[in-house]
Every structure is written in structure tokens, then in C-alpha cells.
Amino acid sequence: MSTDTVTNQTLFTAGQGGYHSYRIPALTHLPSGTVLAFCEARKYTGRDHDEIDLVLRRSEDGGQTWAELQIVVESSGKTCGNPCPIVDRDTGRVHLLFCKNNQWVFINRSADEGRTWSEPEEITAQAKDPAWSFVGTGPGHGIQLSTGRLLAPCWSDESPGPLTWAPNPNWGKIQSSYALYSDDHGQTWHHSANITTDATDECMAVELSDGTPYMAMRSRQDKKCRAHSTSHDGGQSWSPAEYDTRLPEPSCQGSILRDKNTIYLAHPSNPDDRTRLALYYSLDDCQTFSAPTILYKGPAAYSDLAATDSHLLCFFEADRSGRLVLARIDTKYLSP
């Protein structure tokens, strides 16, 4: 791909800003043109159970220039992670769902495009089945359906063992995808059942042209390809997970976005390693996908997508947690 097609800009670099490293990108674009780039700022070790703040950088020009880092949620000795922002087009608010220690689910809100944030409100009882030992929101953006319903992709963990974040040798052995949804602009939430037990975990959703929610999911059980599911009741229940061998992956979080009549999908495409971040697109509601356009040949893992009036944005982990990069992509030159 030519340099005229994509430009990369590093937004977060390991070791800078007082943090060991940055991971788990989440991205959203507001109608005004403001772009919000969230991530986990890991303080000491960079591991999943580190003390972690949730941080943000804002752009008011469609992702070209960026304000300095701001802390949205302070860790207070805990792991605050799995950022999942949702823009409510009816109220203009941005809702940010996240987890503490992957056991408690919280939400905070911004009414001024991310400049300031409310105090986090715990919604664990609404968002998590008591039988689940751990839970995660997103990571990556949620969506608002054409009905107005807010929909957040999530994952659950039913692994046996003590309800402690670390160490728990059984953590991660039984995980599944599910959805959170709200019909009152994020005031109250409900959760679906698991989509298919232990078939998938981290996930992200789009709405198809007929209003059907479609969930793109990280696969489990060594399937080495993306999985998907659909819902015919707005996310309250889901079809069994299916795997798509046309979309190879090493079992890693990926991202999906609808922009007008095109659906974009990004994830590492090397089934044996988290490398070769690929971008696909579909013009037929995910029935078929284009050939992959490789955005980054080297080490690349989690990502999120957003669209401005002129470019597609992909915010992704590069170089083994060395940095978080924003790619600005001219979609006219993507692989057919």
C-alpha cells in the first residue's frame, strides 16, 4: 500500500507519561468531528493485572492533531480496563463502560465531547451474571442501533476458582461473548446470555442494513479464524457462534465498523502470531469480504476503527505493546 493511502501517527509510547506501557485501544468519532482515543495506561509491569488508569487523547480536527493525555478514570490501586465508549446521537453524550479488576462494571459519562467526565457509577448487578467469575466490556467502541438502543459488546468468564484478579490459575479457561443493552440512554442496562459457551470472547458489533446486530468475535478452541453471530431482537439473544475460515487470525481482539454502506473489519491476519494487521471491507452485510489490505506488517494486536468525513481511522497496538498507533486511511485505495 502506498504512503499516499495510509499515514501512521504514534499517540501513546511505552515508558512515556509516567506509565510502563499502554494497551487496549478504543476509538470513537463524534458528529462535530472530534475523535476520542482511549486506552489502558499500565503503571508498573504492563501486565493485565497491573494498576491501570484509563486515559484519553482528544482531536478536534478529525484525528490530525491531538491534545495531551488526560486521565478519565484513576486506578486507586485497581485494574481499570476494557474501555468501551458509546456515542448517543440523541443526547450527544458519550458513555464509557469499563471494568475494575474484571469483576465490577462501571459507566461514566461526558456531556462535553470528552473534556470532562462524571464520577463512575457501578452497574455490575445489571451487567454481569452472578455465576460469572470475571467479566469484560468491549474492549473497543459500542454502537447505537437505529431503534435508539445502546449496545455494548462484552465477554464473560466462568472459570472455576476464587474471585481474585491475580493470581488465579484457572482464569481464562471458560470465556464467552455476550452483549449489554440500554433503552433509556444508558441509565439502566440489561445483559444477554452468553452467545456460545467457550467459543469466543472479546467482540465488537455493527448494525447490518436491515437493522440486524452482527457481532464479530475473537475465536477460541484454536480455531484460528474470526467468528460471528447475529441477533434478531436487538441484542437480547444471539445465534450460535460460527467461524469464518476466510478471515484467519491468531485468536486476538479485532474491530469492526459500519460507515454508510460499507462494513470494515480489522485484526491480525497471521494465524500463528499477532502480526500483519489486515483491513477488510464488505459491501454485502458481511456475506463476503474484500482481499486484505495490510496496514502494518510487523507485530500488531488489538485495534479499533472510526470514520471521519474524509478518512477511515484505525487505532492499534504495535511492536509488542511498544506503542499505540493511529492510521489514517484513504479508502479509495484499499484492496478490491
C-alpha positions as CSV (number, residue, x, y, z in Angstrom):
1,M,0.0,0.0,0.0
2,S,1.4,3.4,-0.9
3,T,2.3,6.1,1.6
4,D,-0.4,8.2,0.0
5,T,-3.0,5.7,1.2
6,V,-2.2,5.5,4.9
7,T,-0.4,7.7,7.3
8,N,0.6,6.5,10.8
9,Q,0.9,8.6,13.9
10,T,2.0,7.3,17.3
11,L,-0.4,8.5,20.1
12,F,1.0,6.6,23.1
13,T,4.5,5.3,23.6
14,A,5.6,2.8,26.3
15,G,7.7,4.4,29.1
16,Q,6.3,7.9,28.5
17,G,3.9,9.9,30.6
18,G,4.8,8.1,33.8
19,Y,3.5,4.7,32.6
20,H,5.2,1.4,31.9
21,S,3.1,0.9,28.7
22,Y,-0.3,1.5,27.0
23,R,-2.7,-1.2,25.7
24,I,-6.3,-1.9,24.7
25,P,-7.2,0.9,22.3
26,A,-10.8,2.3,21.9
27,L,-11.8,4.9,19.4
28,T,-14.9,6.9,18.6
29,H,-15.8,9.8,16.3
30,L,-18.4,12.5,17.2
31,P,-20.6,14.3,14.8
32,S,-18.7,17.5,15.4
33,G,-15.5,15.9,14.1
34,T,-14.0,15.3,17.5
35,V,-12.2,12.0,17.8
36,L,-11.6,10.3,21.2
37,A,-8.8,7.8,21.6
38,F,-8.9,5.8,24.9
39,C,-6.6,3.2,26.2
40,E,-5.3,1.5,29.3
41,A,-2.3,3.2,30.9
42,R,-0.4,0.4,32.8
43,K,1.7,1.8,35.6
44,Y,4.4,-0.7,36.7
45,T,4.6,-4.0,34.9
46,G,2.4,-3.8,31.8
47,R,0.6,-7.0,32.7
48,D,-3.2,-7.4,32.6
49,H,-3.4,-7.2,36.4
50,D,-1.2,-4.1,36.8
51,E,-2.5,-1.0,38.4
52,I,-4.2,0.7,35.4
53,D,-5.7,4.1,34.7
54,L,-8.0,4.8,31.8
55,V,-6.7,7.7,29.7
56,L,-7.8,9.7,26.7
57,R,-6.4,11.9,24.0
58,R,-8.8,14.2,22.0
59,S,-8.6,15.5,18.5
60,E,-10.9,18.3,17.3
61,D,-9.8,18.1,13.6
62,G,-10.7,14.5,12.6
63,G,-7.6,12.9,14.0
64,Q,-4.9,15.1,12.6
65,T,-3.7,16.8,15.8
66,W,-4.1,15.7,19.3
67,A,-4.4,17.2,22.8
68,E,-2.2,15.9,25.6
69,L,-3.1,12.8,27.7
70,Q,-5.9,13.2,30.2
71,I,-6.8,10.7,32.9
72,V,-10.5,9.7,32.7
73,V,-10.5,7.0,35.4
74,E,-7.8,6.7,38.1
75,S,-6.9,3.2,39.2
76,S,-6.9,3.8,43.0
77,G,-4.8,0.6,43.2
78,K,-7.1,-1.4,40.9
79,T,-7.1,-2.5,37.3
80,C,-9.4,-0.2,35.5
81,G,-9.7,-1.5,31.9
82,N,-11.6,-2.7,28.9
83,P,-12.8,0.8,27.7
84,C,-16.0,0.7,25.7
85,P,-17.2,4.1,24.5
86,I,-20.6,4.6,23.0
87,V,-21.9,7.9,21.4
88,D,-25.6,8.6,21.9
89,R,-26.7,10.6,18.9
90,D,-29.9,11.6,20.6
91,T,-28.4,13.2,23.7
92,G,-24.9,14.0,22.5
93,R,-23.4,12.2,25.5
94,V,-20.5,9.8,25.4
95,H,-20.9,6.8,27.7
96,L,-17.7,5.0,28.7
97,L,-18.2,1.5,30.1
98,F,-15.3,-0.2,31.8
99,C,-14.3,-2.8,34.4
100,K,-12.5,-2.8,37.7
101,N,-10.4,-5.9,38.3
102,N,-12.6,-7.6,35.7
103,Q,-15.2,-8.2,38.4
104,W,-17.2,-5.0,38.6
105,V,-18.7,-3.0,35.7
106,F,-18.9,0.8,35.8
107,I,-20.0,3.6,33.5
108,N,-19.1,7.3,33.4
109,R,-20.4,9.9,31.0
110,S,-19.3,13.1,29.2
111,A,-21.7,15.8,28.0
112,D,-18.9,18.0,26.5
113,E,-17.3,15.7,24.0
114,G,-14.8,14.2,26.4
115,R,-13.4,17.3,28.0
116,T,-14.9,16.4,31.4
117,W,-16.4,13.2,32.9
118,S,-18.9,12.3,35.6
119,E,-18.0,10.2,38.5
120,P,-18.1,6.4,37.6
121,E,-21.3,4.6,38.5
122,E,-21.3,0.9,39.2
123,I,-23.7,-1.2,37.2
124,T,-22.4,-4.7,38.0
125,A,-25.7,-6.1,39.0
126,Q,-27.2,-5.1,35.7
127,A,-24.2,-6.1,33.6
128,K,-22.9,-9.4,35.0
129,D,-24.5,-12.8,35.8
130,P,-23.5,-13.7,39.4
131,A,-22.3,-17.0,38.1
132,W,-19.5,-15.4,36.1
133,S,-16.2,-15.1,38.0
134,F,-14.9,-12.4,35.7
135,V,-16.3,-10.0,33.1
136,G,-15.0,-7.6,30.4
137,T,-16.6,-4.7,28.5
138,G,-15.6,-4.5,24.8
139,P,-12.8,-3.6,24.5
140,G,-13.5,-1.1,21.7
141,H,-16.5,1.0,20.9
142,G,-20.1,0.1,21.3
143,I,-22.9,1.2,19.0
144,Q,-26.3,2.8,18.9
145,L,-28.9,0.9,16.9
146,S,-31.4,2.6,14.5
147,T,-34.0,2.0,17.3
148,G,-32.0,4.1,19.7
149,R,-30.9,1.2,21.8
150,L,-27.3,1.4,23.0
151,L,-25.4,-1.9,22.6
152,A,-22.1,-2.8,24.2
153,P,-20.1,-5.9,23.3
154,C,-18.8,-7.8,26.3
155,W,-17.2,-11.1,27.4
156,S,-17.7,-13.3,30.5
157,D,-15.6,-15.8,32.3
158,E,-17.0,-18.9,34.1
159,S,-13.6,-20.4,35.1
160,P,-13.7,-22.0,38.5
161,G,-11.6,-20.7,41.4
162,P,-11.5,-17.8,43.8
163,L,-12.9,-14.4,42.8
164,T,-9.5,-12.8,42.8
165,W,-7.9,-11.0,40.0
166,A,-4.4,-12.4,40.3
167,P,-3.1,-15.0,40.6
168,N,-5.9,-17.4,39.6
169,P,-4.5,-20.3,37.5
170,N,-8.0,-21.1,36.1
171,W,-8.7,-17.6,34.8
172,G,-9.4,-17.6,31.1
173,K,-10.3,-21.2,30.7
174,I,-14.0,-20.8,30.0
175,Q,-14.9,-17.5,28.3
176,S,-17.8,-16.4,26.1
177,S,-19.1,-13.3,24.3
178,Y,-22.4,-11.5,25.2
179,A,-24.0,-8.1,24.9
180,L,-25.2,-5.3,27.2
181,Y,-28.0,-3.0,26.0
182,S,-29.9,0.0,27.2
183,D,-33.2,1.6,26.0
184,D,-33.1,4.7,28.2
185,H,-29.9,6.4,27.1
186,G,-27.6,4.5,29.4
187,Q,-29.5,5.0,32.6
188,T,-30.2,1.3,33.1
189,W,-28.7,-1.8,31.4
190,H,-29.6,-5.4,30.7
191,H,-27.3,-8.3,29.6
192,S,-27.9,-11.1,27.1
193,A,-27.0,-14.7,27.8
194,N,-23.6,-15.9,26.5
195,I,-23.6,-16.4,22.8
196,T,-22.0,-19.8,22.7
197,T,-20.2,-21.0,25.8
198,D,-16.4,-21.0,25.4
199,A,-16.4,-20.5,21.7
200,T,-15.5,-16.8,21.6
201,D,-14.6,-13.9,23.9
202,E,-13.6,-10.3,23.1
203,C,-16.0,-8.9,20.5
204,M,-17.4,-5.9,18.7
205,A,-20.7,-5.2,16.9
206,V,-22.2,-3.4,13.9
207,E,-25.8,-3.0,12.7
208,L,-26.5,-4.5,9.3
209,S,-28.5,-2.7,6.7
210,D,-31.8,-4.4,7.8
211,G,-31.2,-3.4,11.4
212,T,-29.8,-6.8,12.5
213,P,-27.0,-6.6,15.1
214,Y,-23.9,-8.5,13.9
215,M,-21.2,-9.5,16.4
216,A,-17.6,-10.1,15.2
217,M,-15.7,-12.1,17.7
218,R,-12.3,-13.4,18.7
219,S,-12.3,-17.2,18.4
220,R,-11.3,-19.8,21.0
221,Q,-10.6,-23.5,20.8
222,D,-7.7,-23.0,18.4
223,K,-10.0,-22.2,15.5
224,K,-7.5,-19.7,14.1
225,C,-10.2,-17.6,12.3
226,R,-12.8,-14.9,13.2
227,A,-16.2,-15.8,14.5
228,H,-19.6,-14.1,14.2
229,S,-23.2,-14.2,15.4
230,T,-26.4,-12.2,14.7
231,S,-29.4,-11.1,16.8
232,H,-33.0,-10.7,15.7
233,D,-34.2,-9.0,18.8
234,G,-31.8,-6.1,19.1
235,G,-29.1,-8.0,21.1
236,Q,-31.2,-9.7,23.7
237,S,-30.4,-13.2,22.2
238,W,-27.9,-14.4,19.6
239,S,-27.4,-17.1,17.1
240,P,-24.8,-19.8,17.8
241,A,-21.2,-18.6,17.0
242,E,-20.0,-19.5,13.5
243,Y,-16.4,-19.4,12.3
244,D,-15.2,-17.9,9.0
245,T,-12.1,-19.6,7.6
246,R,-11.8,-16.7,5.0
247,L,-10.7,-14.5,7.9
248,P,-7.6,-16.1,9.6
249,E,-6.4,-14.8,13.0
250,P,-4.2,-15.9,15.9
251,S,-7.1,-15.5,18.4
252,C,-6.9,-11.8,19.1
253,Q,-9.3,-9.0,19.6
254,G,-10.4,-7.3,16.4
255,S,-12.5,-4.3,15.4
256,I,-15.5,-3.7,13.1
257,L,-17.3,-0.6,11.9
258,R,-20.1,0.4,9.6
259,D,-19.6,3.5,7.6
260,K,-22.6,4.3,5.3
261,N,-23.0,1.1,3.2
262,T,-19.6,-0.4,3.9
263,I,-18.5,-2.5,6.8
264,Y,-14.8,-2.6,7.7
265,L,-13.1,-5.3,9.7
266,A,-9.5,-5.2,11.2
267,H,-7.5,-7.8,13.0
268,P,-4.1,-9.5,12.8
269,S,-4.2,-11.9,9.9
270,N,-1.3,-14.2,10.6
271,P,-2.9,-17.3,12.3
272,D,0.4,-18.1,14.1
273,D,1.4,-14.7,15.5
274,R,0.0,-11.3,16.2
275,T,1.4,-9.7,13.1
276,R,0.2,-8.4,9.7
277,L,-2.7,-6.2,10.8
278,A,-5.2,-6.5,8.0
279,L,-8.2,-4.4,6.9
280,Y,-11.1,-5.9,5.1
281,Y,-14.3,-4.4,3.8
282,S,-17.7,-5.8,2.9
283,L,-20.4,-4.3,0.7
284,D,-23.0,-7.0,1.3
285,D,-23.5,-7.1,5.1
286,C,-20.6,-9.4,5.9
287,Q,-21.6,-12.1,3.4
288,T,-18.3,-11.6,1.6
289,F,-15.2,-9.6,2.3
290,S,-12.5,-8.0,0.2
291,A,-9.0,-9.2,0.0
292,P,-6.9,-8.0,3.0
293,T,-5.1,-4.7,2.9
294,I,-2.1,-5.0,5.3
295,L,-2.0,-1.9,7.4
296,Y,1.1,-3.0,9.4
297,K,3.3,-5.9,8.6
298,G,5.1,-6.2,12.0
299,P,3.8,-7.0,15.4
300,A,0.2,-5.7,15.8
301,A,-2.6,-6.8,18.1
302,Y,-5.8,-5.0,19.4
303,S,-7.4,-2.3,17.4
304,D,-10.5,-0.1,17.0
305,L,-12.0,1.7,14.0
306,A,-13.7,5.0,13.4
307,A,-14.7,7.0,10.3
308,T,-14.4,10.8,9.7
309,D,-15.8,12.6,6.7
310,S,-12.6,12.0,4.7
311,H,-10.7,9.1,6.2
312,L,-11.1,5.7,8.0
313,L,-9.1,5.6,11.3
314,C,-7.6,2.5,12.8
315,F,-6.1,2.8,16.3
316,F,-4.0,-0.2,17.1
317,E,-1.3,-1.8,19.2
318,A,2.1,-2.0,17.5
319,D,5.5,-3.5,18.3
320,R,4.6,-5.8,21.2
321,S,3.0,-3.1,23.4
322,G,5.7,-0.6,22.4
323,R,3.2,2.0,21.2
324,L,-0.4,2.7,20.1
325,V,-0.6,4.0,16.6
326,L,-3.4,5.8,14.7
327,A,-3.6,5.0,11.0
328,R,-5.5,7.5,8.7
329,I,-6.6,5.5,5.6
330,D,-7.8,6.8,2.3
331,T,-10.3,4.0,1.5
332,K,-10.2,4.7,-2.3
333,Y,-7.0,2.7,-2.5
334,L,-8.0,-0.4,-0.5
335,S,-7.5,-3.9,-2.0
336,P,-10.5,-5.0,-4.1
